[in-house]
Amino acid sequence: MRLHPSPNFGPRRNGLKPTIVVIHYTAMESADAALSRLCDPDAEVSAHYLIARDGMVTRMVEEIARAWHAGAGEWRGQDDINSRSIGIELDNPGNCPFSEPQMASLETLLAEICARWQIAPEDVIGHSDMAPGRKCDPGGRFDWTRLARQGLAGPTQVPPSAGDFVTTARSAGFTAEVDTQTLLSAVRLRFAPWRDGPLVDADSELFHRI
């Protein structure tokens, strides 16, 4: 891991500590370009970590501090996600697979963060999960299943009696106030990016305990 401090951070508000990890993609041409922007005081954006395609991890903001990566949104009925989270940026333009070295570094980093802060797998989320319709990263090419198999990510499982799709999705953490179609798109982007068309029973079943 290398250190490249960003000036874009502040204290976590109201004494909050990290309970969420938010994964992003940079949507830029290179890790160096992303690093430059994330450390530019005029850009007013940052993240705690950046992982390059070759697996190099760069820490820009100390975990105890509030990085500026999430913006407006909500998860489990809680806002100010920046004060509640650790942000990880992945060097990826958004339309291609994530490299093996990059995913391996992410797995190691996630395991360390989640152990250090006692963050549950279901609170390792994508930017699109907490900001449906506004954000789409880390996108449909990101391998959430790989992380879930290692216990590093996963949906909150709710019983089939939870209710309709919207009620079920909200019970699983997707509490941002958006219309049903936007919510459906965000849930599918996370758990079933291959699926399109109208709402089907299988969409609610993504959250049900088997």
C-alpha positions in Angstrom: 0.0 0.0 0.0 1.2 3.5 -0.8 0.1 6.7 0.8 -0.9 9.8 -1.2 -2.8 12.1 1.2 -5.8 14.0 -0.1 -6.7 17.4 1.4 -10.4 16.6 0.8 -11.7 15.3 4.1 -13.1 16.4 7.4 -14.2 14.9 10.8 -17.0 12.4 10.9 -20.1 14.2 12.1 -21.9 13.5 15.4 -19.3 11.1 16.6 -20.2 8.5 13.9 -17.9 5.7 13.0 -17.7 3.5 9.9 -20.5 1.0 9.6 -20.7 0.8 5.8 -18.2 0.3 2.9 -19.2 2.0 -0.4 -17.5 0.6 -3.6 -17.2 2.9 -6.6 -15.6 2.9 -10.0 -13.6 5.9 -11.1 -14.9 6.2 -14.7 -11.6 7.8 -15.7 -8.9 6.8 -18.1 -6.3 5.7 -15.5 -5.6 5.4 -11.8 -3.2 8.3 -12.0 -5.9 10.5 -13.5 -8.3 9.4 -10.8 -5.7 10.0 -8.0 -5.1 13.5 -9.3 -8.8 14.4 -9.2 -9.4 12.7 -5.8 -6.5 14.8 -4.4 -7.4 18.1 -6.1 -8.8 20.6 -3.6 -10.9 22.3 -6.3 -12.7 19.0 -7.1 -13.9 18.6 -3.5 -14.1 14.8 -3.9 -12.0 12.0 -2.3 -12.1 8.4 -1.1 -10.3 6.5 1.6 -8.7 4.1 -0.9 -8.0 3.8 -4.6 -7.2 0.4 -6.1 -5.5 0.4 -9.5 -6.0 -2.3 -12.2 -2.6 -3.8 -11.3 -3.7 -4.2 -7.7 -1.8 -1.3 -6.2 -3.7 0.2 -3.2 -3.4 3.9 -2.4 -4.7 5.3 0.8 -5.7 9.0 0.5 -7.8 9.5 3.6 -7.4 7.9 7.1 -10.3 5.7 7.9 -11.1 7.6 11.0 -11.8 10.7 8.9 -14.8 11.6 6.6 -13.9 11.3 2.9 -16.1 13.0 0.3 -17.2 10.1 -1.9 -20.8 9.2 -1.4 -22.8 12.4 -1.7 -26.6 12.5 -1.3 -28.3 9.1 -0.6 -29.5 6.7 2.0 -28.9 3.2 3.3 -31.1 1.5 5.9 -32.9 4.8 6.5 -29.6 6.6 7.4 -28.3 9.6 5.5 -24.9 11.4 5.6 -23.3 8.2 4.3 -19.9 9.9 4.1 -19.9 10.1 8.0 -20.9 6.4 8.2 -18.7 4.8 5.6 -15.3 4.0 4.1 -15.1 4.7 0.4 -13.1 2.5 -2.0 -12.6 3.6 -5.6 -11.7 1.0 -8.3 -9.8 2.1 -11.4 -12.3 1.2 -14.1 -14.0 3.2 -16.9 -17.3 1.5 -16.0 -17.8 -0.7 -19.0 -15.1 -3.5 -18.7 -14.4 -6.3 -16.3 -12.4 -5.7 -13.1 -9.0 -7.2 -13.2 -7.9 -10.2 -11.1 -5.1 -8.3 -9.3 -7.6 -5.5 -8.5 -10.2 -7.9 -7.1 -7.7 -9.8 -5.1 -6.5 -6.5 -3.5 -10.1 -5.5 -2.9 -10.8 -8.7 -1.1 -7.8 -8.3 1.2 -8.6 -4.7 1.9 -12.3 -5.4 2.6 -11.5 -8.2 5.0 -9.2 -5.9 7.0 -11.7 -3.0 7.0 -14.7 -5.1 8.0 -12.7 -6.8 10.8 -11.3 -3.6 12.1 -14.7 -1.8 12.2 -17.0 -4.8 12.6 -18.9 -4.0 9.4 -21.4 -6.7 8.4 -21.3 -8.1 4.8 -24.7 -6.7 4.0 -23.3 -3.2 4.6 -20.7 -3.6 1.9 -22.6 -1.8 -0.8 -22.2 -0.1 -4.2 -22.6 3.6 -4.8 -25.8 2.7 -6.8 -27.3 1.0 -3.8 -27.4 4.1 -1.7 -28.1 6.6 -4.5 -30.4 4.8 -7.0 -30.9 6.6 -10.2 -28.2 9.1 -9.4 -25.2 6.7 -9.5 -24.6 3.4 -11.3 -21.2 2.3 -10.0 -19.6 -0.1 -9.6 -21.9 -1.3 -12.3 -23.1 -4.5 -13.9 -19.6 -5.8 -14.6 -18.6 -5.9 -10.9 -18.4 -9.4 -9.4 -20.5 -9.2 -6.3 -21.0 -13.0 -6.3 -17.3 -13.4 -5.8 -17.3 -11.2 -2.7 -20.4 -12.9 -1.4 -18.9 -16.4 -1.6 -16.1 -15.2 0.8 -18.5 -13.5 3.2 -17.4 -10.1 2.2 -20.7 -8.8 0.8 -24.3 -10.0 0.6 -27.9 -8.8 0.7 -29.9 -8.6 3.9 -32.0 -11.7 3.7 -35.7 -11.1 4.5 -38.5 -13.7 4.8 -41.0 -14.1 1.9 -43.7 -12.6 4.2 -41.9 -9.2 4.0 -44.4 -7.9 1.4 -44.3 -6.6 -2.1 -41.1 -5.8 -4.0 -40.8 -2.2 -2.7 -41.3 -3.3 0.9 -38.9 -6.2 0.5 -36.2 -4.0 -1.0 -36.6 -1.4 1.7 -36.3 -4.1 4.3 -33.0 -5.2 2.7 -31.5 -1.6 3.0 -32.6 0.2 -0.2 -34.5 3.0 1.6 -33.7 6.0 -0.7 -36.9 7.7 -1.8 -37.2 6.8 -5.5 -39.9 5.5 -7.8 -40.4 1.8 -8.2 -38.7 1.6 -11.6 -35.6 3.3 -10.3 -35.5 1.1 -7.3 -35.9 -2.0 -9.5 -33.1 -0.9 -11.7 -30.8 -0.4 -8.7 -31.6 -3.8 -7.2 -31.1 -5.5 -10.5 -27.8 -3.7 -11.1 -26.6 -5.1 -7.8 -28.0 -8.6 -7.9 -29.2 -9.5 -11.4 -27.7 -7.1 -14.0 -28.6 -9.5 -16.8 -32.4 -9.0 -16.2 -34.5 -6.4 -17.8 -38.2 -5.9 -18.5 -41.1 -5.5 -16.0 -41.0 -6.5 -12.4 -41.2 -10.3 -11.9 -41.4 -12.5 -8.8 -37.8 -13.4 -9.1 -36.9 -9.8 -8.3 -38.4 -10.0 -4.8 -36.9 -13.5 -4.3 -33.4 -12.0 -4.5 -33.8 -11.1 -0.9 -35.7 -14.1 0.5 -34.1 -16.5 2.9 -33.7 -19.9 1.2 
